Amino acid sequence: MKMTRYAALAGLALALPAVVHAQTNAPATLPPPPPPKWDTSLSLGLTVTGGNTRTLLATGNFNTSRKTPLNEFLAGGDGAYGKDTTGTNDVKSAESLHGFFQYNRLATDRLYYGMRVDGLHDAVAGVNYRFTAAPLLGYYIVKETNMFLNTEVGPGFVYQRQSGQLPQNFATLRLAEHFEDKITSTTKVWESVEFLPKVRRFTDYYVDGEVGVDTSITKHAAWTTYVQDSYYNIPTPGRLKNDIKLVTGIKYTF
């Protein structure tokens, strides 16, 4: 009996160093990665001229996004106000406000579906208000760390009122694409195009486009320059089809 106890104790003594060694060298459990943060930016621009011409143009742009392996949230807005005081009467050259929200649900690493909602007011273009709701199906043609290119397609519904007209609503088709490339550690370029023709009359359509570049000044500040083009094939009576804005200013990210 005593021999059996001695043998058991001896076996435990021999096994103990191996157990301690295994526990000491076991890989440490890494903490879970932090949840994705919101990527937010705010840019402001101001242009003032004096002398023979006296003009003022103020612009603002806000964007925020949050992307997880399964969900993407995007929201933003931009506005512009301008006037020309050269003559005896002030002439309004810009008064617009636009906002949007988009949600994407990834079905695969590149394929996704979602919903986008837009709202627009543009007094100079004669748009009292325009609201657009569009379910979408999208695909990332290119999806890399510093560059992506995606396309989207889906039906849409527009409710709007133009100056001097009654409110109207109609079904539309939405086709869109967006490209972004961080070409260096301090420079980013992007462009986007959105095409919305009426379902019952494809010759009546909207096209909105944007192209721009950001150049970092500090860790959180950048100099931004972009061009926005809004084209409506059948504009409000007395207005032109095309509106173009060249905007430059300071962008702050946080």
N, C-alpha and C positions, 0 to 999 in steps of 0.2 A: 504494500500500500504506500509506504514511504517512498519507494523507488518510483512509483507512478507519479507522485506529487513532484518529486525532484525533476523527473523528465518533463513534466508539464511546465514547471517554472523555467527550466533551461530552454525549452522551446519558445516560451514567451519572451525570455531575455534576448534570444537570437532574432526573433521577428520584430521586436520593438524598434531597433534602429532603422529597419527597412520601412516601417510604417511612418516614422518621423520624417525620413528622407522623402518619401512619396508626398506627404502633406506639405513639406517645405517647398518642394519643386513643382507643386501643382500650379497650373496657370491661373493667374488672378482673374476674377470675373470683372469684365469691363462694364462701366456704367452705360446705360442706353444713350444714344446720341441725342442732343437737344432737339426739340421740335423745330421745324422750319419757321423762320421769322418772316414778318412782313417786310417787303422791300419797297420803300416809299421815297418819293422825290417830289420836290416843289420847285418850280422855276418861275421867275418874274422878269419881265422886260419893260422898258420904258424908253420911248423915243419922243424928243421934244425938239422942234425947230423954231427959229425966230428970224426976224428981219423981213425980207420981202414976202415970205410965207411963214405963217404961224400955225403949227400943227402939234397935236398931242396924240400919242398912241400908247396905251398901257395894255399889257397882256399878262396872263397867268396860266399856269398849267400844273395839274396835280395828278399823280399816278401812284397806285399802290398795288402790290400783288403778293400772293403767298402760294407756293407750290409744294405739294407733298407727293409721295409716290402714286397716290390715287386721285387727288383733287387739286384743282387749280382755281384760285380766286383772283379776279382782276377787276379793278375799278379805277375811275379817274374822271377828270373834268378839265375844261379849259374855257377861258373867257377872254374877250377883247373889248376895249372901249377906246374910241378915237374921235377927234373932232378937228375941223379946220376953222380957225378964227381969223383967217387972212382978210376976209371982207367985213362988211358991216354986220352980217349975221353969222352966227355959228352954224357950221354945217357938220352934221354927224357923219363920220366916215366909217365907224365900226361900232357895233353893239351886239355882241353875241355871247351865248352861254351854252355849253354842251357838257353833258355828263353821261357816263355809261357804267354798267355793271355786267360782268360775264362770269359764268361758272362752267368749268369743264370737269368731266368725270372720265378718267382714263380707263378704257377697256383693255388696252395693251400698252406697251411702252410708247407707242406712237399714235395709236388710234384713240379718239375720244369723242364724247358727245356732251352737249350742254345747252346753255341758254344765254342769250345776250339781250339786254334792254338798253336803249338809247333815248335821250331826250335832248332837244335842240330848240333854242330861240335865237333868231337872227333878224333883227329889226331892219337892217340895211337891205338884206335879201328879200324882205317881205314875208318872212316866216314867223308868225306869231308863236307857234309851237308845233313841234313834230315829235311824236313818240313812236318808237319802233320796238317791237318784241319779236325775236327770231330764235326758235330752236335751231340747233346746229349739229352737224357731224364734221369733225375735223381730223386732220392727219398731219403729223410731223414728217415732212420729207427729209429734213435734216434736223438732227437733235444731238448736239454736242455741248460740251461744257461752256464754250464761249461763243457758240453760233447756233442759230436755229432758223428753220424756214417751215412754216405751216400754212395749210390751206383749210378753208371752211366753206360749207355749203348747207343750205337749208331754206325752208319757207319762212316767211315773215308777215307781220301785220303792221300797218302804218295808220296812225290817227293823227291828223294835222289840220291846222288852220292857217291859211295865208291871208295877207292883208287884203281887205275888201271882198273876201269870199267867205262862204259858209264852211263850217267844219266838214271834213271828208275822211273816209277811211277806205282802205283797199288792201288786198293781198299782194305780196311781193315775193320775189326770190332774192336771197342774199348769197353773194359769192364774195369771198374775201381771202386775202393772203397777207402774211406778215413775215418780215425778215429782219434779223438782228445779228450783228457780228461785232464782237469786241476784238478789233484787229490788233490792238496793242494793250499794254497794261493801263494806258491812260486815255485811249480813244475808242469810242463806240459809234457805229453807224447803224441806221435802221431805215426801213421804209415799209409802208403798208398801203393797200388799195382795197376799197370796198365798193361793190357794184350792186345796186338794188333796182331792178326793173319791175314795173307793174306786171302782174300775171296776165291780166286781160289786154295789156297794151305795152308790148316790149319796147316801143319807141319812146315811152315815157319812163325815164329812169334817172337815178342819182348816181354819181360817182364821187367818192371822197378819197383823197390820197394824201400821203405825208411822207417826206423824206428828211432826214436830219443827221446831225453829228454832235457828239458830246466829247469835250476834251477836258480832262481833269486838271484842276488848279491846285486843290488840296485833297486830303483823304475824303472829305465829304462835299466839296464844292467843285463844280465844273462849269465851263463855258458851253452853252448849248445854242445851236442854230438849226432851225428847221423851216421847211416850206410846207404849207397846207393849201390844198386845192380842192374846192367844192364846186362840182359841176351839176347843174340841173337842166336837163334837155328842154323841159317846158317850164320856164321860170314864172314867178309872179308877174302879172302884167306891169310893164314899165321898168322891169329889172333885167339885168344882163344874166346870161346863162352861167358865167364863170366868176368865182371869187377866189383870189389868191392872196395869201398872207405870208410874208417873210418875217420870221420872229427870231430875235437873238437876245440872249440874256444870261442870267446866272441861275444855275440849278443846284439845289441843295438836297443831298440824300441822307436819310436817317432811318 
